[in-house]
Each structure stands twice: as C-alpha cells, then as structure tokens.
Amino acid sequence: MLIKKEDSKKFSIPGGTDGWLYPSNLQSDQTIAYVEMDGVYPEKGYSINDVCTETFFIVEGNLTIYIDDEVYELEKGDVIIVLPGKKYNTRGKAKIIDFITPSWEKNNNQIIQ
C-alpha cells in the first residue's frame, strides 16, 4: 500500500506542533504521522490514549518526554513507546515519525490537567 504525502492531512496543535496524518492502512491497525515540533504538547496538562500505543522515532532534534512520573531525554535516532493509559507531555524542537497502533481515532485521546 503506497500513501503519498498529498494524501495526508495536515494538522496544527497549539503549543508548536504541526504535522501530517497519513491515512490508516486497510486493516485499520496502524496510522503514521510525521510531526514537526517546536514547543510543547499538549499546551497544558497531559495527553492520554485510551487504546492506542504511540511509538515515536526521533528523525532530527531533541525531545523531552514526561510519561507518568518519568522523564526521558531523546535525540536523533532514539525511539520511545507510550502505552495506552499512560499520561504524557512532550517538549522540544524535533522532527518525529509517530507510529500509532491501532489506527488513530481522535475520540480515543484526551487531554487531562
């Protein structure tokens, strides 16, 4: 299955996050997003996924990610996996490929304070 960039959907999130969400594969078991970040996500509080696992691959730059009570410093070439039910917050300037399984559904993610 080939997905061209022009088939992706551009998004912007307050706090300095822009990206492209690519269509899910035919089985709807994975979505891929390319993210360019220069700031913080979410702008306030934490993000938490009800069912999705997010695997971040750092293409360029540096990223600090807070997962529950742990802090991780990431740089180019690093990978981190955020499991469902874990609250997280990201900060930094980086380009990221985000592998999301199962496929991304907005109603499966919430921002908490």
C-alpha positions in Angstrom: 0.0 0.0 0.0 1.5 3.3 -1.1 0.5 6.5 0.5 1.7 9.8 -1.0 2.2 12.9 1.1 -0.5 14.7 -0.8 -2.9 12.0 0.6 -2.0 13.0 4.2 -4.0 15.5 6.2 -2.0 18.5 7.7 -2.7 19.4 11.3 -1.6 22.1 13.7 -1.9 21.8 17.5 -1.5 24.9 19.8 1.8 24.9 21.5 4.1 24.5 18.5 3.1 21.1 16.9 2.4 20.7 13.2 2.3 17.5 11.2 0.7 15.3 8.6 -1.5 12.4 9.5 -1.4 9.7 6.8 -4.4 7.5 6.1 -4.7 4.3 8.1 -3.8 1.1 6.4 -6.5 -1.1 5.0 -6.8 -3.2 8.2 -7.1 0.0 10.3 -4.4 -1.4 12.7 -1.9 1.4 12.2 -1.6 5.1 11.5 1.6 7.1 10.8 2.1 10.8 11.5 5.0 13.0 10.6 5.4 15.7 13.3 7.5 18.9 13.4 7.5 20.2 16.9 8.9 23.4 18.4 7.3 23.9 21.7 5.1 21.7 24.0 2.3 19.2 23.5 -0.2 19.4 24.9 -0.1 23.1 25.6 -1.3 22.4 29.2 -1.6 19.2 31.1 -1.0 15.8 29.7 -2.2 13.7 26.8 -3.5 10.2 27.4 -4.6 7.5 24.9 -7.3 5.1 25.8 -6.4 2.3 23.3 -3.5 3.5 21.1 0.2 2.8 21.6 2.4 5.6 20.1 5.9 4.8 19.0 8.0 8.0 18.5 11.1 7.8 16.2 13.2 11.0 16.5 14.3 11.9 13.0 16.0 15.2 14.0 16.4 17.4 17.0 15.8 16.8 20.8 12.7 16.0 22.7 12.0 15.7 26.4 9.0 13.4 27.2 7.3 13.1 30.5 5.5 9.7 30.9 3.7 9.4 34.2 6.5 10.2 36.7 9.5 9.5 34.5 11.4 12.0 32.3 13.2 10.9 29.1 15.7 12.9 27.0 15.6 11.9 23.4 17.8 12.8 20.4 18.1 11.8 16.8 17.7 8.1 16.2 16.0 7.4 19.6 12.7 5.6 19.9 10.2 5.7 22.8 6.9 3.8 23.2 4.0 5.3 25.0 1.5 2.7 26.1 -2.3 3.2 26.4 -3.3 4.7 29.8 0.0 6.5 30.3 -0.2 10.3 30.6 2.5 12.1 28.7 3.7 15.5 27.7 6.4 16.4 25.2 8.7 19.4 24.9 11.4 20.4 22.5 12.3 21.0 18.9 12.3 17.8 16.8 11.0 16.1 13.7 9.3 12.8 14.7 7.7 9.9 13.0 4.8 8.6 15.1 3.6 5.1 14.6 0.1 4.7 16.2 -1.5 1.3 16.8 -4.3 0.6 16.4 -5.3 3.4 14.0 -5.7 6.9 15.3 -9.2 8.0 16.4 -9.5 11.4 18.0 -12.1 10.2 20.4 -9.6 7.7 21.9 -7.3 10.5 23.1 -8.0 13.0 25.9 -6.1 16.0 27.4 -6.0 16.0 31.2 -4.9 18.6 33.6 
